[in-house]
Amino acid sequence: MKCPEQLTPAEYEIIQILWNGTSSLSVSQVLKVLRSKKSVAYTTVMTLLDKMARKGSLERVKRGKAYYYRPRVRRFGVLSFLVQEFADQYFDGEEEKLTTFVQRLNSPPHDRLEEARNGSSQIEGTRKASRPSTRVRSQVRDSNGTAQEMDVCLL
């Protein structure tokens, strides 16, 4: 059985609704919030809520004929699991590499441009060989505000 903190993107979308709620919500109530964003079937929401309750992510209580759901997992636990899963998949499980990467993303654009030009990187070997990458053309501004075109490899 999966870990309660291990959520699919669709499950994460649902649990966000429940985290933001002030009380337990029924399938219909969750569906109403989801439908304000996209088209989704009642049975899809019902199935996802049932699956999440069975794996321990949600608590389910029956009131009358309806089931009501509330989170059993905390946002911090779910996000910690997702970040660790991401680090395992793309940074060989080394959180330090992921931290360094995020810090570099937040560095001034001219530092990243210079690094890209020099081909230097402190995060070598972070992508598993079996994972395909995507190259995109990106425009970056240097310290003088001049736009520079460069190829960026997305993991």
TAGI-V923192 format. One record per backbone hydrogen bond with DSSP energy under -0.5 kcal/mol. CO is the residue of the C=O (numbers start at 1). NH is the residue of the N-H. If there is no record, write none. Layout:
CO | NH
CO | NH
This chain:
3 | 6
5 | 7
8 | 12
9 | 13
10 | 14
11 | 15
12 | 16
13 | 17
14 | 18
15 | 19
16 | 20
17 | 21
25 | 69
26 | 30
27 | 31
28 | 32
29 | 33
30 | 34
31 | 35
32 | 36
33 | 36
34 | 37
34 | 38
41 | 45
42 | 46
43 | 47
44 | 48
45 | 49
46 | 50
47 | 51
48 | 52
49 | 53
50 | 54
51 | 55
52 | 57
52 | 58
53 | 56
57 | 72
57 | 73
59 | 70
61 | 63
61 | 68
63 | 66
66 | 63
67 | 27
68 | 61
69 | 25
70 | 59
74 | 78
75 | 79
76 | 80
77 | 81
78 | 82
79 | 83
80 | 84
81 | 85
82 | 86
83 | 87
84 | 88
85 | 89
86 | 90
87 | 91
87 | 93
89 | 128
91 | 94
93 | 95
94 | 97
94 | 98
95 | 99
96 | 100
97 | 101
98 | 102
99 | 103
100 | 104
101 | 105
102 | 106
104 | 107
108 | 111
108 | 112
109 | 113
110 | 114
111 | 115
112 | 116
113 | 117
114 | 118
115 | 119
115 | 120
123 | 126
126 | 128
128 | 131
130 | 132
134 | 154
136 | 138
136 | 152
138 | 140
138 | 150
140 | 148
142 | 145
146 | 142
148 | 140
150 | 138
152 | 136
152 | 154
154 | 134
